[in-house]
Amino acid sequence: YKPPKRPWCKGQKPTLVIDKSGALKERTHVAEKPGEVWQKFIEIGTLEGETILDPFAGTGSSLVQAVRMKRKVKGIEKKEIHVKIANKRLREEVIKWKTNT
């Protein structure tokens, strides 16, 4: 197996600085992050079509952003209420995607 070349890695490690000034107004999970934060992590770590695994998926913010960026997703969450919210958000995102293509 030879990993694919990452166009953003030019012999150096990527750096990501997160500005906390844009706080979430309504949270469904204590550690929820906005999609823009996840977008940067996803861009740095994956290519379109690759799979994102979030072992602490919470309410699915990372998974929704990954779907928007044409990645496959797998999420793990132990709290049933958070799983239900994540599933609902993902269903809504897939419906949006299907109606816009």
PyMOL commands that set and color helices and strands:
alter all, ss='L'
color gray80, all
select helices_A, chain A and resi 35-45+61-68+80-99
alter helices_A, ss='H'
color red, helices_A
select strands_A, chain A and resi 51-54+72-75
alter strands_A, ss='S'
color yellow, strands_A
deselect
rebuild
show_as cartoon
